Amino acid sequence: MTVKAVLFDLDDTLLWDERSVDEAFQATCQVAAQEAGVDPARLEEVVRREARALYESYETYPFTVNIGINPFEGLWGKFEAGEDEHFRRLQRIVPQYRADAWTKGLRALGVDDPDLGKKLGERFPEERRKRSYVYEETFEVLDQLKQRYKLLLLTNGSPDLQQEKLNGVPELPPYFDHIMISGNYGYGKPDERLFQEALRLLGVEPQEAVMVGDKLTTDILGANRTGIASVWINRRGMSADGEIQPRYEITTLRDLQRVIDEIDKAG
């Protein structure tokens, strides 16, 4: 069978989310450096650590793992959408979570200032929302693919947060025939049900689709389980030396058409 559809992950596959988060941390930590004299790089390190520990302590943690919402999304997401009651709990938790993560980070560096911690907790979301990046080749590749294939976006996360990311790059959503956000379904990648629903929406068989993503444990594992050709976008030169093995590996989206042609040729 020939490839008829391409499924894409969003964060760090099409959108450069990691850069947005890194720059938001750096900008917020510079505020702390100016006001409290702390080392900004050291503060970022400890706030990331404290945020992870706090995030894992909440009753909502298993749900966030299942849906695919990471601690740093908790530092700026609103969680106002989504039908599951866990989103309402997150909505109640995150204001204090943000303040506590930054306050604990400051305290670890010898600065006991809850007011500054709260200020930084409110500043980080502002800084993150200023920054929406796509990879250099994203639109070039989507322009080429859109002419030949059905395209579907399959992203883990909170409905409103993922939509907010898409709204930050309004040119992106029109490329896709369908956009699926895990928070609307109650489970996230690698759950096979999401991939099966994607195939149903596209009207294709597993052998007629490829899944492109940067995470082995979600994008690649879910595609492999469903019989979809998995394409790992590995921009950072990581090693896939565990049990989860992508069928194909690329370092830039510009290599994707070559992989599709290879699949078609193998028939």
Secondary structure, DSSP 8 states (H G I E B T S, - for coil): ----EEEE--BTTTB-HHHHHHHHHHHHHHHHHHHH---HHHHHHHHHHHHHHHHHHSTTHHHHHHHT--HHHHTT------SSHHHHHHHHHHHHHHHHHHHHHHHHTT---HHHHHHHHHHHHHHHHT---B-TTHHHHHHHHHTTSEEEEEE-S-HHHHHHHHHTSTTSGGG-SEEEEGGGTT--TT-HHHHHHHHHHHT--GGGEEEEES-IIIIIHHHHHHT-EEEEE-TT-----SS---SEEESSGGGHHHHHHHHHHH-
